[in-house]
Amino acid sequence: MQAAPGNRCMETGPGPPQNWNKEKQTMETTNVITPEAPQAPKERKGRRLPSLHLPKGKKGKKWVRRIVILAVIALGAYWIFFRSGREGGGPAMGQYALDTVQRRSLTSAVSGTGTVTPIESYFLKPLVTGEVLEAPFEVGDRVEKGQLLYRLDAKDAEMSIQQAELTVRQAQKSYDDLADNLTVRAGGNGVVQKVLVQKGDLVSPGSPIAEIADTSNLTVVLPFHSADAQSITPGQSAQVTIAGTLETLPGTVESISSADLVGTGGALVRQVKIRVSNPGALTSANSATAQVGEIACAGSANFEEALRQTVAAQAGGEVTDIPVTAGSAVSAGSALATLGGSSAQSSLEDLAIAVENARLSLQRAQDALENYTITAPISGTVIEKNVKAGDNVNNIEAGALAVIYDLSYLKLEMNISELDLSKLHSGQLVEITADAIPGEVFEGRVDRVSINGTTTNGFTTYPATILLEDYGDLNPGMNVSADIIIERVENALSIPAEAVQRGDTVLVPQAGALSEDGSMVIDPTKSEERTVTLGGGDGTYVEITSGLNEGDAVLVPAQAQGGMGGGVMAAAPAGG
């Protein structure tokens, strides 16, 4: 059998082959050539490669399967070896993408979502029931704080106020009367004739306290003929003559009776009361006559004391003080005794409480009256008007009469993770976007960050309030995304964050690491580990402050490269 060109083989048959050369001995192989198979190349100079001859039939198929399995195992081992890296932390022979050092704007931010609302809103609800008399505003109107919005019929409230005022006056009078009656006072000028009580005595209303008489002034009531009496007037001077001594005293007419009486001899008379000063010796035992002008009286009468009275207590209590004694001269209103004790004090306190309660009721009635006039609680824009003039409202069943928004600012409440809390402070810039308004970025500022956190499932968040003054087409109720800017670096040399390994190293391709056109990584083992100094970043890209120059190539794990773009904010190339 003739061997294929390029192959060295032995002839078959008994005995050793001719030209046997142990040093150049080769394994016998069977070369199967099909009619369609190309001719083997001519024998080349130099070392020849052995040919692989597989058995035919089932044995050949088994050999093919074995070779495939071995190849798969070998490839797997090869991949695992280079994936894990060489001894000493060298680059793995895995999938890498190529990136370059570029200048970008890097922004570090804390992100979140929320719903914008007015900085202040007010749902106007009635506190009273009644008919709406006025409602001088419309939806969309700008209203100022304190401006009249509704006026309700307040007749019932006004009547309640009048009743409350009357109750206050009555309660105050009862208190004042009792307080005054706890001091027993003289009804006129005179001299104390007797003191009828002692300190410590318990008295009740009507109990006699002292007797008082006015002996310095005397009166005499004399009859005058009716015809003559009609010409006499109070205040006229009179001449009084004392019976027996014929001594005369000046007097003054105090009063004239209006009814006629039958006097001595059947004549009609009227009683004229005349007052005189007691010279000192006159008593009720003395009698007198009088003449008013040219008119003389028609009879005589005895003198009477101008004042004689027994003063009684007007309230009950214990006698705690007696500032007078028998013979003391007193004038009208002078204190004769003071009442007190627990009983009197308790009664006085009860009346004081009644006065205070009456005043509180009056205040409530006056406050209720104010509720019938409803004014704007804030300055803002009317969003809803649900009640008009002529409608009746019920303070229990009624919803909002109107809704007012203060749209000078919009407000956004955003929950901040406890891990980011230390990064935030008032005044920080916030960039806000809304799906409803694509392509626009609105600016806000952090107003405050609460330290009252909420913990759910072991995770704590803190509410941050963001204010937007220039909010354009944003409307209350819109859902937005917000980025609180922590740091922004312009024109920074940067690479993908995933390119950084072990904290501060990157892989820089060397000769043979890239394809001929430099577009893809073909052998990452031919790369250099380089230590770099990092600056800030935005979660997707990181700033390089030393160790690399603009345009330098770096290797990025392909899996990481494929996931780039999912950071907090995408970095923009400088000037792009």
C-alpha positions in Angstrom: 0.0 0.0 0.0 1.4 3.3 -1.0 1.5 5.9 1.8 0.1 9.4 1.3 2.7 11.9 0.4 4.1 13.7 3.4 3.6 10.7 5.6 6.2 8.2 6.6 4.8 4.6 7.3 5.9 1.0 7.5 5.1 -1.8 5.1 3.0 -4.6 6.6 4.2 -8.2 6.7 6.3 -10.6 8.7 9.6 -9.5 10.0 10.9 -6.1 10.8 10.7 -3.4 8.2 13.7 -2.5 6.2 15.6 0.7 7.0 14.6 0.5 10.6 15.6 3.6 12.6 14.9 3.5 16.3 15.7 7.2 16.8 13.2 8.2 14.1 10.6 5.6 14.8 7.0 7.0 14.4 3.7 5.6 15.4 1.9 3.7 12.7 -1.3 5.5 11.7 -4.0 4.7 9.2 -4.8 7.5 6.8 -8.3 7.2 5.4 -8.8 9.2 2.2 -12.3 9.5 0.7 -12.7 10.3 -2.9 -13.8 13.8 -2.2 -10.9 14.5 0.3 -8.3 17.0 -0.9 -4.9 15.8 -1.6 -2.4 16.1 1.3 0.1 18.8 0.9 3.5 18.0 -0.3 6.1 17.1 2.3 7.7 20.2 3.8 11.2 20.5 4.8 12.0 20.3 8.4 10.0 18.6 11.1 6.9 16.8 10.0 3.6 16.7 12.0 2.1 13.3 12.7 -1.2 12.5 11.1 -4.1 11.4 13.2 -5.9 8.4 11.9 -9.2 7.5 13.5 -10.8 4.1 13.4 -13.8 3.6 11.1 -17.3 2.8 12.3 -18.5 2.9 15.9 -14.9 3.1 17.3 -14.3 6.2 15.3 -17.4 7.9 16.6 -16.5 7.1 20.2 -13.1 8.7 19.6 -14.7 11.8 18.2 -16.9 12.1 21.3 -13.9 11.7 23.6 -11.9 14.3 21.8 -14.9 16.8 22.0 -15.3 16.2 25.7 -11.6 16.7 26.3 -11.6 19.9 24.4 -14.5 21.3 26.4 -12.8 20.4 29.7 -9.6 22.0 28.5 -11.4 25.2 27.5 -13.2 25.3 30.8 -10.0 25.0 32.7 -8.3 27.6 30.6 -11.2 30.1 31.3 -11.2 29.4 35.0 -7.5 29.9 35.2 -7.4 33.3 33.6 -10.7 34.4 35.2 -9.3 34.0 38.6 -6.1 35.7 37.6 -2.5 34.7 37.7 -0.6 34.2 40.9 0.0 37.7 42.4 -3.2 39.3 41.3 -2.6 39.8 37.6 -5.4 40.4 35.1 -7.7 37.5 34.3 -8.1 36.3 30.7 -11.8 37.1 30.8 -14.0 39.6 28.9 -12.9 43.2 29.1 -14.0 46.3 27.4 -11.9 49.2 26.4 -12.4 52.8 27.7 -10.3 56.0 27.8 -9.6 58.7 30.3 -12.0 61.6 29.4 -12.9 64.9 30.8 -16.4 64.9 32.3 -18.7 66.9 34.6 -19.1 64.7 37.7 -22.0 65.2 40.0 -22.5 63.4 43.3 -26.1 63.5 44.5 -28.7 62.0 46.8 -31.7 61.0 44.8 -35.3 60.4 45.6 -38.9 60.8 44.4 -42.0 62.6 45.7 -45.0 64.7 44.9 -44.9 68.5 44.8 -47.5 70.4 46.9 -48.2 74.1 47.6 -46.0 75.5 50.4 -49.3 76.0 52.3 -52.9 75.0 51.6 -56.1 75.7 53.5 -59.4 73.9 53.3 -62.0 76.4 54.5 -64.7 74.8 56.7 -67.5 76.5 58.6 -67.7 76.5 62.4 -71.3 77.6 62.5 -74.6 76.9 60.8 -76.5 79.5 58.7 -77.4 81.0 55.4 -74.6 82.5 53.3 -75.3 86.2 52.8 -72.1 87.1 50.9 -69.4 85.3 49.0 -67.5 88.0 47.0 -64.8 85.9 45.3 -64.4 83.3 42.5 -62.1 80.4 41.6 -58.7 81.7 40.4 -58.9 84.9 42.4 -55.9 86.0 44.3 -56.9 86.7 47.9 -55.0 88.2 50.8 -54.9 87.1 54.4 -57.9 88.6 56.3 -59.9 89.3 53.1 -63.7 88.6 53.4 -64.7 85.4 51.8 -68.1 84.5 53.4 -70.6 86.3 55.6 -73.3 84.2 57.2 -76.6 85.2 58.8 -75.8 85.9 62.5 -79.2 86.8 64.1 -79.2 83.8 66.4 -75.6 84.7 67.5 -76.5 88.3 68.2 -79.4 87.2 70.4 -77.2 84.9 72.3 -74.8 87.8 73.0 -77.6 89.9 74.3 -78.7 87.2 76.7 -75.2 86.6 77.8 -74.7 90.3 78.6 -77.8 90.3 80.7 -76.6 87.3 82.6 -73.3 89.0 83.3 -75.0 92.1 84.7 -77.3 90.0 86.9 -74.4 88.0 88.3 -72.3 91.0 88.9 -75.2 92.8 90.7 -75.7 89.8 93.0 -72.0 89.8 93.9 -71.8 93.5 94.4 -75.0 93.5 96.6 -73.7 90.7 98.8 -70.2 92.3 99.1 -71.9 95.6 100.1 -74.3 94.0 102.5 -71.6 92.4 104.4 -70.9 95.9 105.8 -73.9 97.2 107.8 -74.2 101.0 107.1 -76.1 104.0 108.6 -79.1 105.2 106.5 -78.6 108.9 107.4 -76.9 111.4 109.7 -77.4 110.9 113.4 -76.1 109.5 116.7 -75.9 105.9 117.6 -78.4 105.3 120.4 -77.7 101.6 120.9 -75.5 98.8 119.5 -77.6 95.6 119.5 -74.9 93.0 118.6 -71.4 91.9 119.8 -68.4 90.5 117.9 -68.8 86.8 117.1 -72.6 86.9 117.0 -74.2 85.1 114.1 -76.8 87.1 112.4 -79.2 86.5 109.5 -80.8 88.9 107.0 -83.2 91.3 109.0 -81.4 91.0 112.3 -81.2 94.4 114.1 -77.7 95.8 114.4 -78.0 99.3 115.9 -80.4 102.3 116.6 -79.7 105.7 115.2 -81.4 109.0 115.9 -80.8 112.5 114.4 -81.6 115.0 117.2 -79.8 117.9 115.6 -82.6 118.3 113.1 -86.3 118.3 114.0 -89.4 118.2 111.9 -92.9 119.3 112.6 -95.9 118.4 110.4 -98.6 121.2 110.6 -102.0 121.5 109.0 -102.7 124.4 106.5 -106.0 125.2 104.9 -106.2 123.5 101.6 -106.6 126.7 99.7 -103.6 128.3 101.4 -101.4 125.1 101.0 -101.8 125.2 97.3 -99.6 128.3 97.2 -96.9 126.8 99.3 -93.9 125.1 97.6 -91.0 123.0 99.0 -87.9 124.9 99.9 -89.8 128.0 101.1 -88.7 129.6 104.3 -90.9 129.2 107.4 -91.1 130.8 110.8 -91.6 128.2 113.6 -92.9 129.3 117.0 -92.3 127.0 120.0 -95.4 126.6 122.2 -95.0 127.9 125.7 -91.9 130.0 125.1 -93.0 131.8 122.0 -89.5 131.5 120.8 -89.2 131.4 117.0 -86.9 129.3 114.8 -86.2 129.5 111.1 -87.4 126.5 109.2 -87.6 125.1 105.6 -90.6 123.6 103.9 -89.7 120.0 103.0 -93.0 118.7 101.5 -96.7 119.3 101.1 -99.3 116.5 101.1 -101.4 116.2 97.9 -104.6 115.0 99.5 -107.0 117.0 101.6 -107.8 116.0 105.1 -110.6 117.1 107.4 -109.2 119.2 110.2 -110.6 120.7 113.4 -114.0 122.2 112.9 -114.5 120.3 109.6 -112.3 122.5 107.6 -110.2 120.9 104.7 -106.5 120.9 105.4 -103.2 119.7 103.9 -100.1 118.5 105.8 -96.9 120.7 105.4 -93.6 119.2 106.7 -91.1 121.8 108.0 -87.5 121.2 109.1 -85.7 123.2 111.8 -82.3 123.0 113.4 -82.4 121.9 117.1 -80.8 124.6 119.3 -80.1 121.8 121.7 -83.0 121.6 124.1 -85.9 120.6 121.9 -87.4 117.2 122.1 -90.4 115.4 120.8 -92.3 116.6 123.8 -92.2 120.2 122.5 -95.0 121.5 120.2 -95.0 124.4 117.7 -96.9 126.4 115.1 -95.6 127.9 111.9 -96.1 130.6 109.3 -95.0 130.4 105.7 -94.9 133.9 104.4 -98.2 135.5 105.2 -99.9 132.1 105.6 -100.4 130.7 109.0 -101.0 127.1 109.9 -104.4 125.9 111.1 -103.2 124.0 114.2 -100.1 122.9 116.2 -98.1 119.6 116.3 -95.2 118.1 118.3 -91.6 118.0 117.0 -90.2 114.8 115.6 -86.6 113.7 115.2 -85.5 114.0 111.6 -84.1 110.5 111.7 -84.7 107.6 114.0 -84.1 104.1 112.7 -83.2 100.6 113.7 -80.5 99.5 111.2 -80.9 95.8 110.3 -78.5 93.3 108.6 -79.1 92.7 104.8 -77.1 89.5 104.7 -76.2 86.6 107.0 -72.9 86.0 108.7 -70.6 86.4 111.7 -70.1 89.8 113.2 -66.4 90.4 112.8 -66.1 94.1 113.6 -68.2 96.9 115.3 -66.5 100.3 114.6 -69.0 102.4 116.6 -70.4 102.6 120.2 -73.5 104.2 121.7 -73.2 108.0 121.3 -71.1 107.9 118.2 -72.0 110.5 115.6 -72.5 108.9 112.2 -73.3 110.1 108.7 -75.2 108.3 105.9 -73.2 105.3 104.7 -71.0 105.0 107.8 -70.1 101.4 108.8 -71.9 100.2 111.9 -70.7 96.5 111.7 -68.9 94.1 109.4 -70.0 90.5 108.7 -67.8 87.7 107.6 -67.1 84.1 108.5 -66.9 81.0 106.4 -70.5 81.0 105.4 -70.5 84.6 104.1 -67.1 84.1 102.4 -68.4 80.9 100.7 -71.5 82.7 99.4 -69.3 85.5 98.1 -67.0 83.1 96.3 -70.0 81.3 94.7 -71.3 84.6 93.4 -67.8 85.5 92.1 -67.7 82.1 90.2 -71.1 82.8 88.8 -69.9 86.2 87.5 -66.8 84.6 85.8 -69.0 81.8 84.2 -71.3 84.5 82.8 -68.4 86.4 81.4 -67.0 83.2 79.7 -70.4 82.5 78.2 -70.4 86.0 76.8 -67.0 85.6 75.4 -68.0 82.4 73.7 -71.0 84.1 72.2 -68.9 86.9 70.9 -66.4 84.5 69.5 -69.2 82.6 67.8 -70.3 85.8 66.2 -66.9 86.2 64.6 -67.3 82.8 63.1 -70.2 84.1 61.0 -67.7 86.3 59.1 -65.2 84.0 57.4 -61.9 85.6 56.1 -59.0 84.2 54.2 -56.6 82.5 56.6 -53.7 82.8 54.2 -52.7 84.7 51.1 -53.0 82.6 48.0 -55.1 81.5 45.0 -58.6 80.1 45.3 -58.6 76.6 43.9 -62.1 75.6 44.7 -65.3 77.5 45.6 -68.0 75.0 46.7 -70.6 77.4 48.4 -72.2 80.5 47.0 -74.5 83.3 48.4 -77.9 82.0 49.3 -76.7 78.5 50.2 -77.3 77.1 53.7 -74.3 75.5 55.4 -74.2 73.1 58.3 -71.0 73.1 60.4 -71.3 69.3 60.9 -72.1 68.1 57.5 -70.4 70.7 55.3 -67.2 69.9 53.5 -64.7 72.6 52.5 -66.4 75.9 51.6 -63.3 76.8 49.5 -59.7 75.7 49.0 -56.8 78.1 48.9 -53.3 77.4 47.8 -50.2 79.5 48.6 -48.4 79.1 45.3 -45.5 81.4 46.0 -43.4 78.2 46.4 -43.9 74.6 45.7 -42.8 72.1 48.3 -41.4 68.6 48.0 -41.1 66.2 50.9 -38.4 63.5 50.3 -37.3 60.7 52.6 -33.5 60.5 53.1 -31.6 57.4 54.1 -29.8 57.5 57.4 -26.6 56.8 55.4 -27.0 60.0 53.5 -28.3 62.2 56.3 -24.8 63.7 57.2 -24.4 64.9 53.6 -27.4 67.2 53.6 -27.8 70.8 54.9 -30.1 73.7 54.3 -29.5 75.7 51.1 -28.2 72.8 48.9 -29.1 72.9 45.2 -31.7 70.3 44.1 -32.3 69.4 40.5 -35.9 68.2 39.8 -37.4 66.5 36.8 -40.9 65.4 36.0 -42.1 62.7 33.5 -45.0 65.1 32.7 -42.6 67.8 31.5 -39.8 65.9 29.7 -36.6 67.7 28.9 -36.9 70.4 31.7 -34.9 70.6 34.9 -36.2 72.7 37.7 -34.0 74.0 40.6 -35.0 74.0 44.2 -33.2 74.3 47.5 -33.2 72.2 50.7 -35.2 74.1 53.2 -34.8 71.8 56.2 -33.9 68.2 57.2 -35.9 66.8 60.1 -34.1 64.7 62.7 -37.3 62.9 63.5 -36.7 59.7 61.7 -39.0 56.8 60.9 -37.8 53.2 61.1 -39.3 50.5 59.0 -37.9 46.9 58.9 -34.7 48.2 60.5 -34.2 50.9 57.9 -34.5 54.5 59.0 -35.3 57.5 56.9 -35.6 61.2 57.6 -37.9 63.7 55.8 -36.2 66.5 53.9 -38.2 69.6 52.7 -37.3 71.1 49.4 -38.7 74.5 48.1 -39.1 75.5 44.5 -39.6 79.2 43.8 -39.3 79.1 40.0 -41.3 76.0 39.2 -42.5 76.8 35.6 -45.2 74.4 34.4 -45.0 72.2 37.5 -48.4 71.9 39.2 -49.3 70.7 42.7 -49.8 66.9 42.7 -47.2 66.1 40.0 -44.7 63.3 40.7 -41.1 64.3 40.4 -37.6 62.9 40.7 -35.1 65.0 42.7 -31.3 65.0 43.0 -29.8 66.8 45.9 -26.4 68.0 44.7 -23.7 67.0 47.2 -20.7 67.8 45.0 -20.1 68.8 41.4 -16.6 68.7 39.7 -16.3 70.3 36.3 -13.9 69.2 33.5 -12.6 66.3 35.6 -10.3 63.5 34.2 -12.4 60.4 34.8 -12.9 56.8 34.0 -15.7 54.3 34.7 -15.8 53.5 38.4 -15.8 49.7 37.5 -12.4 50.1 36.0 -10.9 50.7 39.5 -9.7 47.5 41.2 -8.7 46.9 44.7 -9.4 50.5 45.6 -6.7 52.3 43.6 -5.5 50.2 40.6 -6.4 50.1 37.0 -5.4 47.9 34.1 -3.6 49.8 31.3 -3.2 47.8 28.0 0.3 47.1 26.8 1.7 45.8 23.4 -0.3 42.8 22.3 -3.3 43.5 24.6 -5.4 45.1 21.9 -6.4 44.2 18.4 -4.5 45.7 15.5 -7.0 48.5 15.1 -7.0 49.1 18.9 -10.8 48.7 19.2 -11.0 45.6 21.3 -9.2 43.7 24.0 -7.7 40.4 22.8 -5.3 39.5 25.6 -5.8 41.3 29.0 -2.9 39.4 30.4 -0.7 41.8 28.4 -1.7 44.8 30.6 -0.1 46.8 33.3 -1.5 47.3 36.8 -1.2 51.0 37.6 -1.8 52.8 40.9 -4.0 55.9 40.6 -5.2 58.7 42.9 -8.9 59.1 43.0 -11.0 62.2 43.5 -14.8 62.5 43.7 -17.3 60.6 41.6 -21.0 60.2 40.8 -21.3 56.5 41.2 -20.8 55.8 37.5 -17.5 57.6 36.9 -14.7 58.5 39.2 -12.2 61.4 39.0 -8.5 60.6 38.4 -6.2 63.1 40.0 -2.9 61.4 39.3 -1.6 58.2 37.6 -3.3 58.6 34.2 -3.5 61.2 31.5 -6.3 62.3 29.2 -6.7 59.8 26.4 -5.1 56.9 28.2 -6.8 53.5 27.6 -8.0 51.4 30.5 -9.6 48.0 30.7 -13.1 47.6 32.2 -14.6 44.2 33.1 -17.2 43.6 30.4 -19.9 42.7 32.8 -19.4 46.0 34.7 -19.1 47.9 31.4 -22.5 46.5 30.3 -24.0 47.7 33.5 -22.7 51.2 33.3 -25.2 54.0 33.2 -27.2 52.9 36.2 -25.5 55.2 38.7 -26.9 58.1 40.5 -26.4 60.5 37.6 -24.7 60.0 34.3 -21.6 62.0 33.8 -21.4 64.3 30.8 -18.2 64.8 28.8 -16.8 68.2 29.4 -18.1 70.6 26.8 -20.6 68.0 25.6 
